Amino acid sequence: MAVAKNSVLQRHAEAALDQARAESARTGRTAHVYAETRDAAATWNDLWRVVIKAEVVRLDDRDPRDNSRFVVTNLRHVPRYVYEKVYCARGNIENRIKELLDGLQIDRTSC
């Protein structure tokens, strides 16, 4: 489950962002670094594993831009696998469902 950025998570992501910035500066391309931390929101009883995707995005004619993402999980796989193969795959499935609903207009109440 994705969680919103906050100052605590951003602080945890800073070392990974530094690595992504250095790699992006070296290659001139978008760079991704994956990491993890433990965090607990004020309303949570336990610490949760948070997978971090620290990314520096490079687009033509624009300055590099930091882009951090955070996913809470109980999976034990390495952070990159959790983010790319599990979390992103879930999003792709949701997009296909949305295309099906829109394409066939089966999301209307009259259907």
N, C-alpha and C positions, 0 to 999 in steps of 0.2 A: 504494500500500500504506500503510495507516495505521500510524503508529508511536506508541508510548506516550509520554506526557508525561515530561519530565525537566527538571532545573533549567536546562540550557542552552537547550532549546527554549522553555521558559517565559520565559526572559530575552529571547529573540528576539521573542516574542509580546507583550511588555509594551507597546510603543508602540501596536500595533494594539488591544490591550485598552483602553488609555487612550482611544483614539478611540471604541471601542464603548461604553465607560462614559459618555463625554460625550454621544454620540448618544442612548443609552438614557435618560439623565437628562433630556435636552431633550425627547424625544418621549413618554417614559413607556411605551415599548414595547421588545420584544426587539430588539437591534441586532447586526448582523454586520459585521465588517470582515475583508477578506481581504488577506493579505500573503505574502511568501515570504522564504526565507533559504537559505543553503548550510550544510550540516552534515555531519560525518563521525563516525560512531561509532568507538570504539576499534578495532573489528575490520574497518572499511571501509578500502579502499585509496584511495578518491577522495571528494571532496566531492559530496554529492547535493543536488538541489533539494528543498526542503521547503516545501510550501504550508501556510500557516497560516490557520485559520478562528478568529478571535477573536470570541467571542460573549458578550453579556451577556443572560441569560435573565430575563425578567420574567413571573411568574405571579401570579394574583390572591392577595392576602393573604400574600404571601411577599416577603422581601427579594430584590433583584437578585442573580443568581449568575453568576460568571465561568465560561465553558465554552470552553476552547481545544481545538482538534483539529489534528492534524498528519498530512500525507499526503506520502510520498516519491514523486516522479515524475520522469520524464525528458521529459514532455510540455512543449511550449513555449507553450502557451496561457496566458492571464492566470489568476491564482490562483482567482478566483471561478468561471470556467468549469471548471477542473480539478476543483474541489471539488464544485460543484453538478451539473454536467452529466456528468462522467465518474465520479467516486468515488461520489456518491450514487446515480446510475443503476445502478451495479454492485450496490450494496446492495439496491436495489429488485428487481433480477432475482433475487438470492439469496433474497429473501423470497418471491417467487412460486414458486421451485423448492421451498422449504421447505413452502409451503402445498400444493403438488401432492403432495409426498411424504407429508405428514401426512394430507391429505384422502383419498388413495387407498390409504394404508398400504402403499406400494410400497417403503418403506425397510426392511421386515422381511426377515430372512434367508431365511425360507421363500418369499418371492416371487422 
